[in-house]
Amino acid sequence: MKDQVGGNQKRARFQALCQSLRPDLLRFAFWLSRDRALAEDVVQETMLRAWKAQDSLLDEAAAKPWFLTIIRREYARSFERKRFVTVDVDELVAREEPMLAAAEEQDLAELRAALLKLPDEYREPLVLQVLMGFSTAEIARELNLSGAAVLTRLFRARKQLRVLCGEDTSLDPLE
Amino acid sequence: MMDCAHYRRSLLADPRDPEPALAEHREGCGECRLYTERLLHFESRLHRALRVAVPDSAVPPAAGGRPAPDRTMPLRGRASRRGWLAMAASVLLATAVAAGLWLSVPRSSLASDVVTHMREEPDAWRRTDVPVPGRALQDVLRDSHLRLTAQAGVVSYANSCAFRGHRVPHLVVQTESGPVTVMVLVHERVSEPVEFDEQGYRGVIVSVPGHGSLAVLTRGPTPGLETTLHIARRVQGSIVWTD
């Protein structure tokens, strides 16, 4: 009985953890895939895999990177299962409009459209840093890159984004 | 000393890099201070842009929920999900049975909700001396009808967050004891100060007569609750209500 109670408490904690992380995991999956339906599929499958493998999560503080690793694998698997058709970014922005425009601040729409246009290799570290709060070392570990490579990608990501958004880049440094 | 190009390259890679050499350059270079302020304003917009809306009703499958039907969802999304939903249903059934025996379901108290929200924004806790640009801070505070005086200290993070159905200011103030998070909860009332120590966060929720309450949190073993209370009083004293 004691073991059962302990197991139930552990499951309850894991459930609460999933609940608290799910919004940001969905956001991460969305920016990774640029497709809302796919993002929901990926997160749903991630939750199931995480549920089955919860014993391998030894430290709750490491939950976020643990989930993100599963999401990235699930996203990669989705390519193995299906062949996606390449879509035009403008069409993509229009299709995802309900999610992109749901926020109160309409002036963010332009920035979101620019984010969708960023190459994947720049967008992903930027999302990890700004949205998920990862340090350079954590991004490097997650993406299997050197710290210097991560910083270069982050630099280029912001530089391109600022140009796409029509920001004043006259004082931005050259590479 | 670091040159301007090096400083700006570092800033574009990580605008909140706490490296002392960057702070030193910023102190001595007016043009780079202005550049930093503009970039941080852009960064604040970028953070809000990335926080796209997600379905409120979504519950982890393991918790017994499923996303609400979405008429805009492409067919391929629905088809691929069907198989997993069937599998999820069997997992959930077992979970639901176990749920009846759970003895330790997290309480949905105001303090618990505040702590849960903290876990969603870990990047806010950085120790830095770079303040949020004034305009970005004003944008966040405007809807709650308040402004802060300089007495509050350096506000290094400001975001308008969804919390219990309302948008609330989520601020991080840099203090001598490290970063302290402040949430202005104009829609939440407490009859007496609520002290809490949960999941590595400790803090207090104090009543603000006529304006709901204020949650003040610190992270880690220090500072103690007494210091947190002192900080809460200081922040409360720095608020000017504009309505």
Interface residues (C-beta under 8 A of the other chain):
Chain A: Q4 V5 N8 Q9 R11 A12 R13 F14 Q15 A16 C18 Q19 S20 L21 R22 P23 D24 L26 R27 F30 W31 R36 A37 L38 E40 D41 Q44 E45 M47 L48 W51 K64 R81 K82 P98 M99 L100 A102 A103 E104 E105 D107 L108 L111 R112 L115 V127 Q129 V130 L131 M132 G133 T136 L151 T152 L154 F155 R158 K159 L161 R162 C165 E167 D168 L171 D172 P173 L174
Chain B: C4 A5 H6 R8 R9 L12 A13 D14 E31 Y35 R38 F42 E43 R45 L46 H47 R48 A49 L50 R51 V52 A53 V54 P55 A58 V59 P60 P61 A62 A63 P67 D70 T72 M73 P74 R76 G77 R78 S80 R81 W84 M87 A88 V91 T95 A98 L101 W102 L103 S104 V105 P106 T116 R119 E120 E121 P122 D123 A124 R167
